[in-house]
Amino acid sequence: MSELANREVKPPRRDSEPLRGMGLQTLHEALGNDWQVIDEHHLEKDYKFRNFQEALDFTNKVGALAEAVDHHPEICLTWGRVKITLWTHSIGGLSEADFVLAAKTDRLINS
C-alpha cells in the first residue's frame, strides 16, 4: 500500500500551479496500483466488482471518504465497475491531494 494513503488530504492554495513533470511522475510512481495520469490533468482508475451491489457499496465508501476530506472525485458507477476520476478543480489540474485521495480510495477495497 502506498505511503500516500497515510497522508492528510490538503488542498493546494488557489494560486498554486498544477503538478507537472518530475513532481507529477514521482507522485504517480509512489501511487502505483493501475492509476493512470491523463494529459497531466487528472487521474483515472477502473475498479471491477462481481456485481452491481459490490460496486455500489464501494461507491458509497468513496463518497463518505470524499465528504470526510472535502475533496470530491468524479464517480461513474455501472454494473460491476466503478471509474474514479480525480483532479483539483480550483487549480485546473493535479495536486498532491489527488494522489493522497487516490491512495486512500485504493485502501477502501480491503475495508
C-alpha positions as CSV (number, residue, x, y, z in Angstrom):
1,M,0.0,0.0,0.0
2,S,1.3,3.4,-0.9
3,E,2.5,5.6,2.0
4,L,0.5,8.3,0.4
5,A,-2.6,6.8,2.0
6,N,-1.3,7.8,5.4
7,R,-1.0,11.5,4.5
8,E,-3.7,14.1,5.1
9,V,-5.6,15.4,2.1
10,K,-4.5,19.0,1.9
11,P,-5.9,21.1,-0.9
12,P,-3.4,23.5,-2.5
13,R,-3.7,27.2,-2.4
14,R,-5.9,28.6,-5.3
15,D,-2.9,30.3,-6.8
16,S,-0.9,27.1,-6.9
17,E,0.2,25.6,-10.2
18,P,-0.9,22.1,-11.1
19,L,1.7,19.4,-10.9
20,R,3.8,18.8,-14.0
21,G,7.0,16.9,-15.0
22,M,9.1,15.2,-12.4
23,G,6.9,16.2,-9.4
24,L,3.9,14.6,-11.1
25,Q,5.9,11.5,-12.2
26,T,7.3,11.0,-8.6
27,L,3.8,11.0,-7.1
28,H,2.4,8.8,-9.8
29,E,5.2,6.2,-9.2
30,A,4.5,6.4,-5.4
31,L,0.8,5.8,-6.0
32,G,1.1,2.8,-8.4
33,N,-1.9,0.4,-8.4
34,D,-3.0,1.0,-12.0
35,W,-3.9,4.6,-11.7
36,Q,-3.4,6.5,-15.0
37,V,-2.4,10.1,-15.4
38,I,-4.4,11.5,-18.3
39,D,-2.8,14.5,-20.1
40,E,-1.1,15.7,-16.9
41,H,-4.6,16.9,-15.9
42,H,-6.3,14.1,-14.0
43,L,-6.1,10.6,-12.5
44,E,-8.3,7.7,-13.6
45,K,-8.8,4.2,-12.4
46,D,-11.4,1.5,-13.1
47,Y,-12.3,-0.8,-10.2
48,K,-14.0,-4.1,-11.1
49,F,-16.5,-5.9,-8.9
50,R,-18.6,-9.2,-9.1
51,N,-21.9,-7.4,-9.3
52,F,-23.8,-4.1,-9.0
53,Q,-24.2,-4.2,-5.2
54,E,-20.4,-4.6,-4.6
55,A,-19.8,-1.6,-6.9
56,L,-22.5,0.4,-5.2
57,D,-21.1,-0.4,-1.8
58,F,-17.6,0.8,-2.9
59,T,-19.1,3.9,-4.4
60,N,-20.7,4.7,-1.1
61,K,-17.4,4.3,0.7
62,V,-15.7,6.6,-1.7
63,G,-18.4,9.1,-1.3
64,A,-18.1,9.0,2.5
65,L,-14.3,9.4,2.3
66,A,-14.7,12.3,-0.2
67,E,-17.1,14.1,2.2
68,A,-14.8,13.5,5.2
69,V,-11.8,15.1,3.5
70,D,-13.7,17.6,1.4
71,H,-12.2,16.6,-1.9
72,H,-14.6,15.1,-4.3
73,P,-13.9,12.8,-7.3
74,E,-16.0,12.1,-10.3
75,I,-17.5,8.7,-9.8
76,C,-19.0,6.6,-12.6
77,L,-21.0,3.6,-11.4
78,T,-22.1,0.8,-13.7
79,W,-22.8,-2.9,-13.3
80,G,-19.7,-4.4,-11.7
81,R,-17.5,-1.4,-12.4
82,V,-16.6,2.0,-10.7
83,K,-14.5,4.5,-12.5
84,I,-12.9,7.2,-10.4
85,T,-11.5,10.4,-11.9
86,L,-9.6,12.9,-9.7
87,W,-8.2,16.4,-10.2
88,T,-8.2,19.6,-8.2
89,H,-10.8,21.9,-9.8
90,S,-9.5,25.0,-8.1
91,I,-6.1,24.8,-9.9
92,G,-7.3,23.1,-13.1
93,G,-5.1,20.1,-12.7
94,L,-3.4,17.6,-10.4
95,S,-2.2,18.3,-6.9
96,E,-0.8,16.1,-4.2
97,A,-4.3,16.0,-2.6
98,D,-5.4,14.0,-5.7
99,F,-2.7,11.4,-5.2
100,V,-3.4,11.1,-1.5
101,L,-7.1,10.7,-2.1
102,A,-6.4,8.1,-4.8
103,A,-4.3,6.1,-2.4
104,K,-6.9,6.3,0.3
105,T,-9.5,5.1,-2.2
106,D,-7.4,2.1,-3.0
107,R,-7.3,1.3,0.7
108,L,-11.1,1.1,0.8
109,I,-11.1,-2.0,-1.3
110,N,-9.9,-4.0,1.7
111,S,-12.1,-2.4,4.3
